Amino acid sequence: MDLVACFFEREDAEHVADALDGTLRRGHFQGEDDDEDHPWTVLLPATTDLTVLDGLLTQYEGWLESPAADQPVPEPAPLPSAPKRLKNS
């Protein structure tokens, strides 16, 4: 699975993409219409050195997108078929 690093400034994203052989793209927040508010994303291979990446994220005030956001939501627990009786009647 590839890593996705996000930055608000294009120059910062370009520095990280050049340093780690990543691909620069424009990201999108859901519900945002204004293109100026969209972050810049850098797609990085899964083999990227995470210690180097962490240093660059701190230096350029970036963040990693959570891979859990792309995973499907688990099914909810099944509901009971009848109400629970608390007293014997």
MODELLER restraints for C-alpha pairs under 7 A, 6 or more apart:
rsr = mdl.restraints
at = mdl.atoms
rsr.add(forms.Gaussian(group=physical.xy_distance, feature=features.Distance(at['CA:1:A'], at['CA:46:A']), mean=5.72, stdev=0.5))
rsr.add(forms.Gaussian(group=physical.xy_distance, feature=features.Distance(at['CA:2:A'], at['CA:43:A']), mean=6.65, stdev=0.5))
rsr.add(forms.Gaussian(group=physical.xy_distance, feature=features.Distance(at['CA:2:A'], at['CA:44:A']), mean=5.71, stdev=0.5))
rsr.add(forms.Gaussian(group=physical.xy_distance, feature=features.Distance(at['CA:2:A'], at['CA:45:A']), mean=4.86, stdev=0.5))
rsr.add(forms.Gaussian(group=physical.xy_distance, feature=features.Distance(at['CA:2:A'], at['CA:46:A']), mean=4.73, stdev=0.5))
rsr.add(forms.Gaussian(group=physical.xy_distance, feature=features.Distance(at['CA:3:A'], at['CA:43:A']), mean=5.91, stdev=0.5))
rsr.add(forms.Gaussian(group=physical.xy_distance, feature=features.Distance(at['CA:3:A'], at['CA:44:A']), mean=5.02, stdev=0.5))
rsr.add(forms.Gaussian(group=physical.xy_distance, feature=features.Distance(at['CA:3:A'], at['CA:45:A']), mean=6.17, stdev=0.5))
rsr.add(forms.Gaussian(group=physical.xy_distance, feature=features.Distance(at['CA:3:A'], at['CA:46:A']), mean=5.88, stdev=0.5))
rsr.add(forms.Gaussian(group=physical.xy_distance, feature=features.Distance(at['CA:4:A'], at['CA:41:A']), mean=6.40, stdev=0.5))
rsr.add(forms.Gaussian(group=physical.xy_distance, feature=features.Distance(at['CA:4:A'], at['CA:42:A']), mean=5.73, stdev=0.5))
rsr.add(forms.Gaussian(group=physical.xy_distance, feature=features.Distance(at['CA:4:A'], at['CA:43:A']), mean=4.86, stdev=0.5))
rsr.add(forms.Gaussian(group=physical.xy_distance, feature=features.Distance(at['CA:4:A'], at['CA:44:A']), mean=6.21, stdev=0.5))
rsr.add(forms.Gaussian(group=physical.xy_distance, feature=features.Distance(at['CA:4:A'], at['CA:64:A']), mean=5.76, stdev=0.5))
rsr.add(forms.Gaussian(group=physical.xy_distance, feature=features.Distance(at['CA:4:A'], at['CA:65:A']), mean=5.66, stdev=0.5))
rsr.add(forms.Gaussian(group=physical.xy_distance, feature=features.Distance(at['CA:5:A'], at['CA:41:A']), mean=5.54, stdev=0.5))
rsr.add(forms.Gaussian(group=physical.xy_distance, feature=features.Distance(at['CA:5:A'], at['CA:42:A']), mean=5.16, stdev=0.5))
rsr.add(forms.Gaussian(group=physical.xy_distance, feature=features.Distance(at['CA:5:A'], at['CA:43:A']), mean=6.65, stdev=0.5))
rsr.add(forms.Gaussian(group=physical.xy_distance, feature=features.Distance(at['CA:5:A'], at['CA:62:A']), mean=6.77, stdev=0.5))
rsr.add(forms.Gaussian(group=physical.xy_distance, feature=features.Distance(at['CA:5:A'], at['CA:63:A']), mean=5.63, stdev=0.5))
rsr.add(forms.Gaussian(group=physical.xy_distance, feature=features.Distance(at['CA:5:A'], at['CA:64:A']), mean=4.45, stdev=0.5))
rsr.add(forms.Gaussian(group=physical.xy_distance, feature=features.Distance(at['CA:5:A'], at['CA:65:A']), mean=6.27, stdev=0.5))
rsr.add(forms.Gaussian(group=physical.xy_distance, feature=features.Distance(at['CA:6:A'], at['CA:39:A']), mean=6.16, stdev=0.5))
rsr.add(forms.Gaussian(group=physical.xy_distance, feature=features.Distance(at['CA:6:A'], at['CA:40:A']), mean=5.63, stdev=0.5))
rsr.add(forms.Gaussian(group=physical.xy_distance, feature=features.Distance(at['CA:6:A'], at['CA:41:A']), mean=4.41, stdev=0.5))
rsr.add(forms.Gaussian(group=physical.xy_distance, feature=features.Distance(at['CA:6:A'], at['CA:42:A']), mean=6.39, stdev=0.5))
rsr.add(forms.Gaussian(group=physical.xy_distance, feature=features.Distance(at['CA:6:A'], at['CA:62:A']), mean=5.44, stdev=0.5))
rsr.add(forms.Gaussian(group=physical.xy_distance, feature=features.Distance(at['CA:6:A'], at['CA:63:A']), mean=5.34, stdev=0.5))
rsr.add(forms.Gaussian(group=physical.xy_distance, feature=features.Distance(at['CA:6:A'], at['CA:64:A']), mean=6.13, stdev=0.5))
rsr.add(forms.Gaussian(group=physical.xy_distance, feature=features.Distance(at['CA:7:A'], at['CA:13:A']), mean=5.79, stdev=0.5))
rsr.add(forms.Gaussian(group=physical.xy_distance, feature=features.Distance(at['CA:7:A'], at['CA:39:A']), mean=5.52, stdev=0.5))
rsr.add(forms.Gaussian(group=physical.xy_distance, feature=features.Distance(at['CA:7:A'], at['CA:40:A']), mean=5.14, stdev=0.5))
rsr.add(forms.Gaussian(group=physical.xy_distance, feature=features.Distance(at['CA:7:A'], at['CA:41:A']), mean=6.29, stdev=0.5))
rsr.add(forms.Gaussian(group=physical.xy_distance, feature=features.Distance(at['CA:7:A'], at['CA:61:A']), mean=6.95, stdev=0.5))
rsr.add(forms.Gaussian(group=physical.xy_distance, feature=features.Distance(at['CA:7:A'], at['CA:62:A']), mean=4.67, stdev=0.5))
rsr.add(forms.Gaussian(group=physical.xy_distance, feature=features.Distance(at['CA:7:A'], at['CA:63:A']), mean=6.91, stdev=0.5))
rsr.add(forms.Gaussian(group=physical.xy_distance, feature=features.Distance(at['CA:8:A'], at['CA:39:A']), mean=4.72, stdev=0.5))
rsr.add(forms.Gaussian(group=physical.xy_distance, feature=features.Distance(at['CA:8:A'], at['CA:40:A']), mean=5.94, stdev=0.5))
rsr.add(forms.Gaussian(group=physical.xy_distance, feature=features.Distance(at['CA:9:A'], at['CA:40:A']), mean=6.79, stdev=0.5))
rsr.add(forms.Gaussian(group=physical.xy_distance, feature=features.Distance(at['CA:10:A'], at['CA:40:A']), mean=6.01, stdev=0.5))
rsr.add(forms.Gaussian(group=physical.xy_distance, feature=features.Distance(at['CA:12:A'], at['CA:60:A']), mean=5.88, stdev=0.5))
rsr.add(forms.Gaussian(group=physical.xy_distance, feature=features.Distance(at['CA:13:A'], at['CA:24:A']), mean=6.93, stdev=0.5))
rsr.add(forms.Gaussian(group=physical.xy_distance, feature=features.Distance(at['CA:13:A'], at['CA:40:A']), mean=6.27, stdev=0.5))
rsr.add(forms.Gaussian(group=physical.xy_distance, feature=features.Distance(at['CA:13:A'], at['CA:41:A']), mean=6.80, stdev=0.5))
rsr.add(forms.Gaussian(group=physical.xy_distance, feature=features.Distance(at['CA:13:A'], at['CA:42:A']), mean=6.39, stdev=0.5))
rsr.add(forms.Gaussian(group=physical.xy_distance, feature=features.Distance(at['CA:14:A'], at['CA:24:A']), mean=6.73, stdev=0.5))
rsr.add(forms.Gaussian(group=physical.xy_distance, feature=features.Distance(at['CA:16:A'], at['CA:56:A']), mean=6.80, stdev=0.5))
rsr.add(forms.Gaussian(group=physical.xy_distance, feature=features.Distance(at['CA:17:A'], at['CA:23:A']), mean=5.95, stdev=0.5))
rsr.add(forms.Gaussian(group=physical.xy_distance, feature=features.Distance(at['CA:17:A'], at['CA:24:A']), mean=6.28, stdev=0.5))
rsr.add(forms.Gaussian(group=physical.xy_distance, feature=features.Distance(at['CA:17:A'], at['CA:42:A']), mean=6.03, stdev=0.5))
rsr.add(forms.Gaussian(group=physical.xy_distance, feature=features.Distance(at['CA:22:A'], at['CA:42:A']), mean=5.81, stdev=0.5))
rsr.add(forms.Gaussian(group=physical.xy_distance, feature=features.Distance(at['CA:22:A'], at['CA:43:A']), mean=5.37, stdev=0.5))
rsr.add(forms.Gaussian(group=physical.xy_distance, feature=features.Distance(at['CA:22:A'], at['CA:44:A']), mean=4.73, stdev=0.5))
rsr.add(forms.Gaussian(group=physical.xy_distance, feature=features.Distance(at['CA:23:A'], at['CA:42:A']), mean=5.32, stdev=0.5))
rsr.add(forms.Gaussian(group=physical.xy_distance, feature=features.Distance(at['CA:23:A'], at['CA:43:A']), mean=5.04, stdev=0.5))
rsr.add(forms.Gaussian(group=physical.xy_distance, feature=features.Distance(at['CA:23:A'], at['CA:44:A']), mean=6.78, stdev=0.5))
rsr.add(forms.Gaussian(group=physical.xy_distance, feature=features.Distance(at['CA:24:A'], at['CA:41:A']), mean=5.92, stdev=0.5))
rsr.add(forms.Gaussian(group=physical.xy_distance, feature=features.Distance(at['CA:24:A'], at['CA:42:A']), mean=4.65, stdev=0.5))
rsr.add(forms.Gaussian(group=physical.xy_distance, feature=features.Distance(at['CA:24:A'], at['CA:43:A']), mean=6.60, stdev=0.5))
rsr.add(forms.Gaussian(group=physical.xy_distance, feature=features.Distance(at['CA:25:A'], at['CA:40:A']), mean=5.93, stdev=0.5))
rsr.add(forms.Gaussian(group=physical.xy_distance, feature=features.Distance(at['CA:25:A'], at['CA:41:A']), mean=5.15, stdev=0.5))
rsr.add(forms.Gaussian(group=physical.xy_distance, feature=features.Distance(at['CA:25:A'], at['CA:42:A']), mean=6.15, stdev=0.5))
rsr.add(forms.Gaussian(group=physical.xy_distance, feature=features.Distance(at['CA:26:A'], at['CA:38:A']), mean=6.94, stdev=0.5))
rsr.add(forms.Gaussian(group=physical.xy_distance, feature=features.Distance(at['CA:26:A'], at['CA:39:A']), mean=6.30, stdev=0.5))
rsr.add(forms.Gaussian(group=physical.xy_distance, feature=features.Distance(at['CA:26:A'], at['CA:40:A']), mean=4.60, stdev=0.5))
rsr.add(forms.Gaussian(group=physical.xy_distance, feature=features.Distance(at['CA:26:A'], at['CA:41:A']), mean=5.71, stdev=0.5))
rsr.add(forms.Gaussian(group=physical.xy_distance, feature=features.Distance(at['CA:27:A'], at['CA:38:A']), mean=5.72, stdev=0.5))
rsr.add(forms.Gaussian(group=physical.xy_distance, feature=features.Distance(at['CA:27:A'], at['CA:39:A']), mean=5.19, stdev=0.5))
rsr.add(forms.Gaussian(group=physical.xy_distance, feature=features.Distance(at['CA:27:A'], at['CA:40:A']), mean=5.38, stdev=0.5))
rsr.add(forms.Gaussian(group=physical.xy_distance, feature=features.Distance(at['CA:27:A'], at['CA:41:A']), mean=5.51, stdev=0.5))
rsr.add(forms.Gaussian(group=physical.xy_distance, feature=features.Distance(at['CA:28:A'], at['CA:38:A']), mean=5.03, stdev=0.5))
rsr.add(forms.Gaussian(group=physical.xy_distance, feature=features.Distance(at['CA:28:A'], at['CA:39:A']), mean=6.59, stdev=0.5))
rsr.add(forms.Gaussian(group=physical.xy_distance, feature=features.Distance(at['CA:29:A'], at['CA:38:A']), mean=6.17, stdev=0.5))
rsr.add(forms.Gaussian(group=physical.xy_distance, feature=features.Distance(at['CA:57:A'], at['CA:63:A']), mean=5.97, stdev=0.5))
